[in-house]
Amino acid sequence: MRGRRASASQLQGMLIMRDRALHCYNYVNRSYADVREVLHRHPLDLLHRATTSAATRARPLAATLHTTVGAIEVGVNVHVHIHGVTDEKAAPDQRDVTRVEIRWEADRAPALFPSMHATLSASRLSPTETQLEIDGEYNPPLGLVGTAVDAWVGHRLAEAVVHQLLEDVVRELQREIPEAPITER
């Protein structure tokens, strides 16, 4: 249809995205049993320590999600909510999994930043190694403008933030859980 213009509501319908999916994984060289215990005992504290820079650790209710884009560090204080920690017993040919249901949104001006619903999962890979995964969805802010920004750079930024969060969780688990002694055969 040459020469026909789309109405604002048609454009909005074409551009508005639903929640955007994100998935990343990493490994920690600690046993699943030890990681599971930490996730059950104090998941919120673990996430706060993993997301909070030294300068903002004094603020107990907020955490900082951050990443580096080029030479610029981007960060925002967020409220993290834990909606439950569950264990799933697997079938004999599968791995047991511990899941932490989390949600976060910006501490200030939440309408300007994406909110996120995610699951942090831990599963045994070997007696001394655990796989960690974050699987979730974020909701870009600001309606049509936010959707355009998300398509341009926001999704890559969100991916980088989630990867950085998982790296920080690994680092905190390594600090908290002593490394298993190496036994000689």
WOKA-V810505 format. One record per pair of residues at least 6 apart in sequence whose ideal C-beta (glycine too) atoms are under 6 Angstrom apart, sorted by the first residue. I is the first residue (numbers start at 0). J is the second residue. Records with the same first field share a line. If there is no record, write none. Layout:
I = J, J
This chain:
11 = 143
14 = 143, 146
15 = 146
16 = 146
18 = 136, 138
19 = 137, 154
20 = 136
21 = 135, 158, 161
22 = 134
23 = 133, 161, 162, 165
24 = 132
25 = 131, 165, 169
26 = 128, 130
27 = 129, 169, 172
28 = 128
29 = 129, 172, 176
30 = 127
31 = 123, 129
33 = 176
34 = 121, 129, 172
35 = 97
38 = 84, 97, 99
39 = 84
42 = 81, 84, 99
43 = 81
45 = 171
46 = 79
47 = 62
48 = 171
49 = 167, 168, 171
50 = 62, 63, 64
51 = 62, 63
52 = 63
55 = 63
61 = 76, 106
62 = 77, 79
63 = 74, 76
64 = 77, 160
65 = 72, 74
66 = 73, 159, 160, 163
75 = 105, 112
76 = 106
77 = 103, 105, 106
78 = 104, 106
79 = 103
80 = 102
81 = 101
82 = 100
83 = 100
84 = 99
85 = 98
86 = 97
87 = 96
88 = 95
89 = 95
94 = 122, 123
96 = 120, 122
97 = 121
98 = 118, 120
99 = 119
100 = 118
101 = 117
102 = 116
103 = 115
104 = 114
105 = 112
110 = 140
111 = 140
112 = 140
113 = 137, 138, 139, 140
114 = 138
115 = 135, 137
116 = 135, 136
117 = 133, 135
118 = 134
119 = 133
120 = 132
121 = 129, 131
122 = 130
124 = 130
127 = 179
133 = 161, 165
137 = 157
139 = 145, 146, 149, 153
